């Protein structure tokens, strides 16, 4: 039904915004801290950690958007 698709889109959008905010608050803070007081290696490691968090959220979003039958 069209209404269900719209509701699902809004739900996914809300989840994505919440997840992005969480990643930026947690990993972004670590990146700022390492940029101010860390070594280049610390900055690189923290950047990779943020990239992994973003990648994991994309996989999570992809998995949750697949029909249940395809996930089992």
C-alpha positions as CSV (number, residue, x, y, z in Angstrom):
1,X,0.0,0.0,0.0
2,X,1.3,3.5,-0.7
3,X,0.7,4.7,2.8
4,X,2.8,1.8,4.2
5,X,5.7,2.7,1.9
6,X,5.6,6.3,3.0
7,X,5.5,5.3,6.6
8,X,8.4,3.0,6.1
9,X,10.4,5.7,4.3
10,X,9.8,8.1,7.2
11,X,10.8,5.5,9.7
12,X,14.0,4.7,7.8
13,X,14.7,8.4,7.5
14,X,14.2,9.0,11.2
15,X,16.4,6.0,12.0
16,X,19.2,7.3,9.7
17,X,19.1,10.7,11.2
18,X,19.3,9.3,14.7
19,X,22.1,6.9,13.8
20,X,24.1,9.7,12.0
21,X,23.8,11.9,15.1
22,X,25.0,9.2,17.4
23,X,28.0,8.5,15.1
24,X,28.9,12.1,14.9
25,X,28.6,12.7,18.7
26,X,30.6,9.6,19.6
27,X,33.2,9.2,16.8
28,X,33.3,12.9,15.9
29,X,34.2,13.9,19.5
30,X,37.0,11.3,19.4
31,X,38.2,12.6,16.1
32,X,38.3,16.2,17.4
33,X,40.1,15.2,20.5
34,X,42.7,13.2,18.6
35,X,43.1,16.1,16.1
36,X,43.9,18.5,18.9
37,X,46.2,16.3,21.0
38,X,47.0,13.2,19.1
39,X,49.7,12.0,16.8
40,X,49.1,11.5,13.1
41,X,48.6,7.8,13.8
42,X,46.0,8.6,16.4
43,X,44.1,10.8,13.9
44,X,44.3,8.1,11.3
45,X,43.1,5.4,13.7
46,X,40.2,7.6,14.9
47,X,39.2,8.5,11.3
48,X,39.1,4.8,10.4
49,X,37.0,4.1,13.5
50,X,34.5,6.7,12.3
51,X,34.6,5.2,8.8
52,X,33.9,1.7,10.2
53,X,30.9,3.1,12.3
54,X,29.5,4.6,9.1
55,X,30.0,1.5,7.1
56,X,28.4,-0.6,9.8
57,X,25.4,1.6,9.9
58,X,25.0,1.3,6.1
59,X,25.1,-2.5,6.4
60,X,22.6,-2.4,9.2
61,X,20.3,-0.1,7.1
62,X,20.6,-2.4,4.1
63,X,19.8,-5.5,6.1
64,X,16.8,-4.0,7.8
65,X,15.4,-2.8,4.5
66,X,15.5,-6.3,3.0
67,X,12.3,-8.3,3.1
68,X,12.2,-10.7,6.1
69,X,12.2,-13.8,3.8
70,X,15.5,-12.7,2.2
71,X,17.2,-12.2,5.6
72,X,16.5,-15.8,6.9
